[in-house]
Amino acid sequence: FDVMLGILLGGAGSVGYFLLLYRRVDRSVDMPVGYAVAYMRRGTLQRLLLVACVVIIAVRLPMVNIFGVMFGLLALQAVIYLRAFGAFLGLGSRRTNEEER
């Protein structure tokens, strides 16, 4: 049970991480390059603080397994990277011949 709580906490932190990243990237698209770089760097600190808070919460709560939290934090990233790698290789395309026309 404690591992599942850890995975849920880590998964929630991972989703929050990617939502913060998405919001930063979406807003920085319309900025000049110099401002966008500085804006994204500030966002990196925010995302790292979010991950640190999730880990600190996991360490402080005895009912949460820290390894489950780490798995939850990394699982979403792994899925996104594997999906991108599969798309790069041309795997997993769900198009049919009719959709290509």
N, C-alpha and C positions, 0 to 999 in steps of 0.2 A: 504493500500500500504506500509506503514511503517513497518508493521509486516512482510510482505513478504520479504522486504529488510533485516530485522533483521534475519529472518530464513535463507536467502541466505548467509549472512555474517557469521552467526554462523555455517552453514553447511560447508562453505568453510574452516573455522577454524578447524572444526572437522575432515574434510578429511585431511587437512594438519597435524593435530595432529597424526592421524593414519598412515600417510605416514612416518612421522618422527619416530614413534614407530616401524613400519615395517623395516625401514632401519637400525635402531639400533639393533633390534633383529637379523636380517639377518646377520649383520656384527659380532655380538658378539658370534655367534654360534661356530666359529672357534677359538676363543680366549681361553686362560687358564681362569679358574674360577675367580681368583682375578682381572685380567684385565677386564674381561667381566662385573663384578659387578661395578667397577669404571666407565667403559664406559657407562653402562646403567644409572648410577646415574647422570652423566653429561647430558645424553639425557633427563632425567626427568626435569632438570632445563630448557633446551631448549624448551620442550613441554609446560611447565608452562608459560614461557615467551611468547610463541606464543598465548596461551589462554588469557593471560593478555593484550597483544597488541590488540587482537580482541575485548575484552571488552572495553578497553580504546578508541578505534576507535568508537565503538558503543555509548559510553557515549558522545563523542565529536561531533558526527554527529546528528543533531536534526531530520533528516529525517529517522533515524533508530530506531526501537523499541527495547529497551534493553531486554525485555522479549522474543521477537522473537529470538534475538541472543542467549539467554540462552537455549531456546528450540532447536535451531539449533545445538548448541554445544553439547547438551546432547542426541539428537535424535539418532545419529549414534551409540553412545555407548549403548543406550538402545536396539537398534535393534540387535547389535552384542551379547549382553548378553542374550537377549531373544532367539536368534537363537542357541546359545551355550547351553542354558538351555533346549531348545526343543530337541536338538541333544542328550543331556545327558539322557533325558527321553525317547528317541527313537521316538519322534514325527517328522513328516515332512520328513521321509525317502521317497525318490522318486524312489527307486529301484523297478524294476519289477522282476518277477521270472526269466525271461530270462537273466537279467543282473547279477543275483547272480550265474549263472552256469558258 
